Amino acid sequence: MKYLYASLVCFTILIALVGCGKVAPSFTSHEKSEFLTAVKDGDSDVVDQLLIEKPGLVNIRDQNNQTPLDIAEKQNNSDMIAVLKKHGGKE
């Protein structure tokens, strides 16, 4: 029983350190810029297509630490808000 407990503790620590194998997506500065520009320009069709191709972009932050949803809400752009939420956008 002692070994089972020790194994469980080691496994838990390993999972915490590794993060269950999930690797945060990385994007080029061009990809981020293209996406955030489309959000700021209110081009919901382009944003929708980019998120279909690269869903991890949905919650990236700009230089002011704002999410795309933050930007859309400040602009009161209901179409953009809907597209971002459809793809899992968070504040």
C-alpha positions in Angstrom: 0.0 0.0 0.0 2.9 2.3 0.8 4.3 1.9 -2.7 0.9 2.5 -4.3 0.7 5.8 -2.4 4.2 6.8 -3.4 3.5 6.0 -7.0 0.3 8.0 -7.0 2.1 11.0 -5.5 4.9 10.8 -8.1 2.3 10.4 -10.9 0.4 13.5 -9.7 3.6 15.6 -9.5 4.6 14.4 -13.0 1.2 15.3 -14.5 1.4 18.7 -12.8 4.8 19.4 -14.3 4.1 18.1 -17.7 0.5 19.5 -18.0 -1.1 16.3 -19.3 0.9 16.5 -22.5 -0.9 19.7 -23.7 1.3 22.1 -25.5 0.2 25.6 -25.9 -0.1 26.5 -29.6 2.4 28.9 -30.9 1.7 31.3 -33.7 4.0 33.6 -35.7 3.8 37.3 -35.2 2.3 37.6 -38.7 -0.5 35.2 -37.8 -1.3 37.0 -34.5 -1.1 40.4 -36.3 -3.4 39.3 -39.1 -5.9 37.9 -36.7 -5.9 40.9 -34.3 -6.1 43.3 -37.2 -9.2 41.5 -38.6 -10.8 41.6 -35.1 -10.0 45.4 -34.7 -11.3 46.1 -38.3 -14.5 44.2 -37.5 -14.1 41.7 -40.3 -16.0 38.8 -38.7 -15.9 36.7 -41.9 -12.1 36.7 -41.9 -12.0 36.1 -38.2 -14.3 33.1 -38.5 -12.2 31.6 -41.3 -8.9 32.2 -39.4 -10.4 30.5 -36.3 -11.6 27.5 -38.3 -8.0 27.1 -39.5 -6.2 28.0 -36.2 -8.7 27.8 -33.3 -6.0 28.6 -30.8 -5.9 32.2 -31.9 -9.3 32.9 -30.2 -7.9 33.9 -26.8 -4.5 35.4 -27.7 -3.8 38.7 -26.1 -2.7 41.9 -27.8 0.1 44.3 -26.6 -2.4 45.7 -24.1 -3.2 42.3 -22.7 -6.7 42.4 -24.2 -8.4 39.3 -25.6 -10.1 39.5 -29.0 -13.5 39.4 -27.1 -12.4 42.4 -25.0 -11.7 44.3 -28.2 -15.0 43.4 -29.8 -16.9 44.3 -26.7 -15.2 47.7 -26.4 -16.2 48.3 -30.1 -19.7 47.0 -29.3 -19.4 44.8 -32.4 -22.2 42.1 -31.8 -21.3 40.2 -35.0 -17.7 39.8 -33.9 -18.7 39.0 -30.3 -20.9 36.2 -31.7 -18.1 34.8 -33.9 -15.6 34.8 -31.1 -17.9 33.2 -28.6 -18.8 30.5 -31.2 -15.2 29.6 -31.3 -14.7 29.7 -27.5 -13.6 33.3 -27.0 -13.2 34.4 -23.4 -12.5 37.7 -21.7 
